């Protein structure tokens, strides 16, 4: 039997996490929270506006740790980091919410967004519509869809749910085949290139 890749391990754990979350807060409850949520800040529009003005469009990351680097920042204060990014000219924020592999938290997203006026993407391994609605309920303005973690039908379904609840979508690709899949499946102006192979967690700038 083959050894599971890093990504496969993450996705197995993510499915377990989602099941546990559903047992605490139902999808219907999340939908109610979304109905009373404030308007999204326009993640894609913020980036597109900067690009049209021929100005840098920077997505600044709020990230405590990673499987490859371990803890990146011991004194981790999401609100303070968000304010410093905004002061430094960032266009948007990316906040890691995966708990088990990146030491992220939903609370980090909420703290960061409350501390600034920037649009925020929930950076997590999105595999279930529940997470998309949850992201909007938490205050996210955009979600990340990782092509290497999803089948085409999953991508399309998650993107449809995102559109329904008012979220932008940033799709992440690692190679030409994934780019073709993304462009064929999704209608989004935001495509990111991932230099790290999520199966091996080896990175190379040559990918870009």
N, C-alpha and C positions, 0 to 999 in steps of 0.2 A: 504494500500500500504506500502510495506516495505521501511525502510530508507536506502538510498544508503550507501554502505561501503566507507571507505576512498579511496580505490583503484578505485571503480566505479566512484567516483567524479573526481578523477584525470584523468581517461580515457575519460570521457565526455569532460572535459576541454581540454585535449590533442587533441581530434578530432577537436574541434573548433579552436585551435591554428594552427593546420596543414592546415586547410582550409584557414585561414587568411594568412599564409605564402605562400601558393600556389598562392594566388591572387597577391602577390608582386613579387615573383620569381618563374618562372615556372620550372617544372621538367627538361625540355629541357635545360634551362639555367644552372641548377645545373650540368647536365651531361657535358656541355661544360666546366664548372669550374673543374670538376673531370678530364677531358681529359688533362688539362694543369697543374694538381697538381703534386707535387713531390711524390716520392716513399714513401709508408708507412714504418714505422720504425720496424715493426715486433713485435707486442705485444705478441703473443703466443710464438714466438721463444725466446724472451727475458726471459720469465718465464721458459720455458722448459730448456733452456741452464743453468740457475741457478740451477734448480732441478737436472740436470745431474751432475753438479759440486758439488752437495750436499751442496749448499749454500742457504741462505734465499732468497726467491723470494717474494718481498713485493710490493703490489699495494697500493700506498699512495694516499689518497683521498684529493681532493681540493674541499671543501664544505663550503659554507657560512651559510646555515641554513637548517632546516628540520621542517616538520609539528609537530614532537614530541618534539623537543628541542627549536624551535624558532631560533633566530640568534645565531650561534655558535661562530662566529668571527666578531666583529664589524670592526676592521681594516683589511679589506680583500683585500690582494694584491696577485692575483694569480701567477704572475711572480715570485715574491719574495718567495712565498710558494714553487713553483715548484723547484726553485734553491736550497732551503734549503733541500727539499726532496732528490734531486739528490746528494747533498753533504753528506747527511746522509745515503746513500746507497740504496735508493729505486730502484726497478727494473722497475716499470711502474707507470704511474699516472692515476687516475680516476677523471674526472672533471664533476661535476653536471652542466647540462645545462637547467634543467626544471626551468622556470621562476616563475610560480604561486605558487608552493608549496615548492620549495627549494631555491628560490631567486637566481637561477643560471642564466647563460647567455652563449650564444655562444662565446661571446668575452672572457669570462674567459678561455674557452678551448684554444682559439687561443693564448691568452697571456701566458698561462702556457706552451704550447708546444713550443712557440718561445723562452722561457726563459731557456730551457734545451734541453738535447738530448734524453730524455726518451720517449718511446712509450706512447700514451695516449688513454684511452677509453672514449668515450662519454657516460656518465651515464645519461640516460633519459628513459622515458617510450616510447619505440619504438613500434609503432603499424601500421606503414604505410611505404611502400617502399620509399616514398618521403624523410622520415627522414634518411634513410640509405644512400641514395645518398648525402643528405645534410651533413651528418656526415663526409663523405669522402671529400666533398668540403670544409668543415671547417678545415680539417687537422687531423681529428681523425684517429687512426690506428686500432681501434677496436670498436665494439658496444656491448651494453648489451641487451640481450633478457630475459625478465622476464616471466617465464612460467605461473605464476598465472594471468598475464595480457593478455595472448594470447591463441588462439586456435591452435591446431597442424598445420593446414594448413597455418595459419598466420606465425608461427615460421619458417616453411619450406620456405615460400616465402621470408621472410626477410633475412634468412640465404643465400638463393640463390643470392639475390641482393647484399648482403655483399661480397660474394665470387667474384661476377662479377666485383665489383669496387675495390677489393683488401683489404677489411677489414676483420680482424679476428672477431670471435664471442665468447663472454663469456656468457654462459647461466646460469641463476640464478634460483635455486629451493628452495622450502621451506619444502617439505616433500617427502616421498618415492614415492608417486604417481607422483608427478611432476618430480622427477628424472627419473622414468621409461619413462614418456612421452618425456623428453628431449633426453634420450639415444636412444629412438626409432625413434625420428623425425630428430635429428640433428647429423651431423658429425663434432664435435669440441672437441679438447682436453681440453677445459677450461670450467669447471663446478664449480659454486660457490654456497655455501649454505647460504641462507638468514635466519637469526635467527628471523627477525621481520615478523610477519604476516601483509601483506600489506592491508588486509581488515579491520583489527582492529588497526593496528600499535602497537600491543603489541609484545614485544620481549622476547626471552628466549634462553639462551645458551644451554639449553637441546636439542634444535632442531639439533644442530650440532652433 
